[in-house]
Structure formats: structure tokens, C-alpha cells
């Protein structure tokens, strides 16, 4: 596939996602969401449905639940947990959220030490805001080689505090230099679809 074809494919995926986001609000009322630790998970988010949740809480209190949204081009997982903390503010720049982000980044470093991830590089750290301009998620953008899968990945670790819980999104896709900006755009758009779900307007 040529660089131009890859770029066109990335833009087409972004366009499809934008349409799905626009339609999501109209479909929300018809959905029967799954509720995990008080947070509602819609049947579909921007066109992607999810698998049954994985319960980490019963064996490891504080570790919460994980839920996967299958996609042909992305590996997308959502985690909801509290690390047994009693106070988790919504501010992504709060000490609690930043500490949880550091812990999640340390987990990536530990996986790299085991050799499962190779050539791990932290490319950027950014905040993602809602439509009103309020910072909601803090994201760390990585690139690394996944040894078991045999693929070079662009990987996004995004974290928010939501109603007293940590809400983490992990998104991985095969690295494509020609479509690098489109990959970040996809991440921002998909996370943007969560904003009215997690922080509904009143």
C-alpha cells in the first residue's frame, strides 16, 4: 500500500468515526448500558460495540473492570478502577490522576523490562478537552515494538477521573508514518465520543 493510500484510508476512518460520533447522541436513549462501578458503558461508542466486561475486582480489590471494544485496525480497552482510593477528582491534572498515570506508565516500563515491548519511546503527553474546553483526559503517546505480536505500534494511554473512579483508555494501532496525524485524530475523536456519556450536560 502506498503512503497516499494509507493516508486516504486513515482519513476515511476519521470521517466514518465523525459520522458515528454525530449519531451517537441520538442512539443513546435506545441503548441499555452496562454499569460498572457506577459508570454507564453504552452498547456502542462511535460505532464500536464491546465484549463482556472482565472482572478484576473480585480477586484484586481496587483493580475494577476491563472492557474491550473490538476494531479491525485498533486494539481498544477501557478500564474502570479506583486503586482503593477514596477521593478521585475529575481534574486530569490533579495529584490523584497524575499519580495513577505515572503508575500506568510504570507498568509499561515493567513490560518493556521483561522484553515483551522493545524500543519503547514516549512521544508526547497531551490533554484532551470536552466541547466546552474543559480538560478531561490526560494522554501519554508511545511507540514500541510488540514482540509477541511482531508489530511496531503507536499506543495511547489516556486517563480521567470520573465520579470517583479512574477511567483509563488504551488504544493501539500498527505504526504508519504516513497516517500518524490521522491516528492521533482517531484517538481524540473516539475519546470525544465518551465526553457526553461521562459528563452529560444538565
Buried (B, 14 or more C-beta within 10 A) or exposed (E): EEEEEBBBBBBEBBEBBBEBBEEBEEEBEEBEEBEBBEBBBBEBBBBBEBEEBEEBBEEEEEBBBBBBBEBEBBBBBBBBBBBEBEEBEBBBEBEBBBEBBEEBBEEBEEBBEEEBBEEBEBBEEBEBBBEEEEBBBBBBBBBBBBBEEEEBBBBBBBBBBBEBBBBBBBBBBBBBEBBBEBBBBBBBBBBBBBBBBBBEEE
